[in-house]
């Protein structure tokens, strides 16, 4: 079920005007049948793809915090990531794997993918996205450690530029015990690679 988004009519109108001009500059006729509504569709699409600017990732986490003495690793893996590269405004997409080791507090499991979405639905670079997810979880939960690994394919590398269709980019960020303890970090890597289900 698709999440509903309320579009700002003024923003839609302004963006659509710009996209109509862009189509003209590219040699197209924005009034022809196939393109007539394209500027408006693109304007709404961009508002949807950048809705993360209107979301507060830390508030998302704080909305479902619970006191719990569980102190083993909690992993949410294979979280779908869809974002837009800020350099070329082309998509990059893949999966995020997020873990933390609680220190008296746990968070509702659905909130971690929501945090990933809140940061990824902005103009991004994968490296910053990885750090933002890690840092928000670290600040709010104050766990013993946080681990984030993101694997993505980037359309700016596959459709243009070097045109390497099979390349993926992996980024990682760690805090606390994941950074200091190699055994814990290896356990996390092994668990995100394992097919347990």
Secondary structure in CASP SS format (residue, H / E / C, confidence):
PFRMAT SS
TARGET T0000
AUTHOR 0000-0000-0000
METHOD secondary structure of the structure
MODEL  1
X C 1.00
X C 1.00
X C 1.00
X C 1.00
X C 1.00
X C 1.00
X C 1.00
X C 1.00
X H 1.00
X H 1.00
X H 1.00
X H 1.00
X H 1.00
X H 1.00
X H 1.00
X H 1.00
X H 1.00
X H 1.00
X H 1.00
X H 1.00
X H 1.00
X H 1.00
X H 1.00
X H 1.00
X H 1.00
X C 1.00
X C 1.00
X C 1.00
X C 1.00
X C 1.00
X C 1.00
X C 1.00
X C 1.00
X C 1.00
X C 1.00
X C 1.00
X C 1.00
X H 1.00
X H 1.00
X H 1.00
X H 1.00
X H 1.00
X H 1.00
X H 1.00
X H 1.00
X H 1.00
X H 1.00
X H 1.00
X H 1.00
X C 1.00
X H 1.00
X H 1.00
X H 1.00
X H 1.00
X C 1.00
X C 1.00
X H 1.00
X H 1.00
X H 1.00
X H 1.00
X H 1.00
X H 1.00
X C 1.00
X C 1.00
X E 1.00
X E 1.00
X E 1.00
X C 1.00
X C 1.00
X C 1.00
X C 1.00
X C 1.00
X E 1.00
X E 1.00
X E 1.00
X E 1.00
X E 1.00
X E 1.00
X E 1.00
X E 1.00
X E 1.00
X E 1.00
X E 1.00
X E 1.00
X E 1.00
X C 1.00
X C 1.00
X C 1.00
X C 1.00
X C 1.00
X E 1.00
X E 1.00
X E 1.00
X E 1.00
X E 1.00
X E 1.00
X E 1.00
X E 1.00
X E 1.00
X E 1.00
X E 1.00
X C 1.00
X C 1.00
X C 1.00
X E 1.00
X E 1.00
X E 1.00
X C 1.00
X H 1.00
X H 1.00
X H 1.00
X H 1.00
X H 1.00
X H 1.00
X H 1.00
X H 1.00
X H 1.00
X H 1.00
X H 1.00
X H 1.00
X C 1.00
X C 1.00
X E 1.00
X E 1.00
X C 1.00
X H 1.00
X H 1.00
X H 1.00
X H 1.00
X H 1.00
X H 1.00
X H 1.00
X H 1.00
X H 1.00
X H 1.00
X H 1.00
X H 1.00
X H 1.00
X H 1.00
X H 1.00
X H 1.00
X C 1.00
X C 1.00
X C 1.00
X E 1.00
X E 1.00
X E 1.00
X E 1.00
X E 1.00
X E 1.00
X E 1.00
X E 1.00
X E 1.00
X E 1.00
X H 1.00
X H 1.00
X H 1.00
X H 1.00
X C 1.00
X C 1.00
X C 1.00
X C 1.00
X C 1.00
X C 1.00
X C 1.00
X C 1.00
X C 1.00
X C 1.00
X E 1.00
X E 1.00
X E 1.00
X E 1.00
X E 1.00
X E 1.00
X C 1.00
X H 1.00
X H 1.00
X H 1.00
X H 1.00
X H 1.00
X C 1.00
X H 1.00
X H 1.00
X H 1.00
X H 1.00
X H 1.00
X H 1.00
X H 1.00
X H 1.00
X H 1.00
X H 1.00
X H 1.00
X H 1.00
X C 1.00
X C 1.00
X C 1.00
X C 1.00
END
